[in-house]
Amino acid sequence: LDGDTRGGAVSLSGLTLTQGSSVSISSGGGAIRNLDASLTIADSVLTGNAAGRDGGAIFHRYFDLTLVNTVVSDNTAGNFSDGGGVASEGGRVFVISSTFSG
């Protein structure tokens, strides 16, 4: 998923995102790349995703990222990158009843 809603809000629920990958070594977010929007992910599983850069599962920029009852496991970011599971640049991150592992 690659989103750029310029200040909007996106909500995702009940998803399993696995084995996703970013398109190049300069891209972040193996499963989700969200730019310039508030993002809420609930009741979901993000596992086994990989990014060439930051955020093996999720790369998020600006605004708020909220994870509710979500599992983020066994995701990887590229060499010398940040956030094997989640990388957020310039935004707040809220984690509620969620699990990170791997």
C-alpha positions in Angstrom: 0.0 0.0 0.0 1.5 3.3 -1.0 -0.5 6.4 0.2 -0.1 10.1 -0.1 -3.3 11.9 0.9 -1.8 15.3 1.7 -3.2 15.7 5.2 -6.2 13.3 5.1 -6.8 10.3 7.3 -6.6 6.6 6.4 -7.9 3.7 8.6 -7.2 0.1 7.9 -8.6 -2.8 9.8 -8.6 -6.6 9.8 -5.7 -7.0 7.4 -2.8 -9.5 7.2 0.1 -8.1 5.2 2.9 -10.5 4.7 5.9 -10.9 2.4 5.6 -7.4 1.0 8.7 -5.5 -0.2 9.5 -2.0 -1.2 10.3 -1.4 -4.9 13.9 -0.3 -4.5 16.8 0.0 -2.1 15.8 3.7 -1.7 12.2 3.0 -0.7 10.8 2.5 2.8 7.8 0.6 4.0 7.7 -3.1 2.9 4.0 -3.4 3.4 2.8 0.2 3.9 4.3 3.5 2.8 2.3 6.4 4.1 3.2 10.0 3.4 1.5 13.1 4.8 -1.6 11.6 6.3 -2.9 10.3 9.6 -2.9 6.5 9.6 -4.7 4.1 12.0 -4.2 0.3 11.7 -6.4 -1.9 13.9 -6.8 -5.7 14.4 -4.1 -6.5 11.8 -0.9 -8.6 11.3 2.1 -7.3 9.5 4.8 -10.0 9.2 7.7 -11.0 7.1 7.9 -7.7 5.1 11.1 -6.1 3.9 12.1 -2.6 2.9 15.3 -1.5 1.1 15.3 1.5 3.5 13.5 2.4 6.7 10.4 0.7 8.0 10.4 -3.0 7.2 6.6 -3.2 7.6 5.6 0.5 7.8 7.2 3.8 6.7 5.2 6.7 8.0 5.9 10.4 7.5 4.3 13.3 9.4 0.9 13.4 11.2 -0.1 10.5 13.6 0.3 6.8 13.3 -1.9 4.7 15.6 -1.6 0.9 15.9 -4.4 -0.8 17.8 -4.5 -4.6 18.6 -1.9 -5.2 15.8 1.0 -7.6 15.5 4.2 -6.4 13.9 6.7 -9.3 13.6 9.7 -10.5 11.7 10.0 -7.5 9.4 13.4 -6.2 8.2 14.8 -2.9 7.0 17.9 -2.5 4.7 21.4 -2.2 5.9 22.1 1.0 7.9 18.4 1.8 7.9 15.9 2.4 10.8 12.8 0.6 12.0 12.8 -3.1 11.2 9.1 -3.0 12.0 8.0 0.7 11.8 9.8 3.9 10.9 8.1 7.2 11.5 9.6 10.5 10.3 8.2 13.7 11.9 5.0 12.3 13.3 3.7 10.9 16.6 3.2 7.1 17.0 0.6 5.6 19.3 0.7 1.9 20.1 -2.3 0.4 21.9 -2.6 -3.3 22.8 -0.2 -4.2 20.1 2.8 -6.6 19.9 6.3 -6.1 18.3 8.6 -9.0 17.9 11.5 -10.4 15.8 
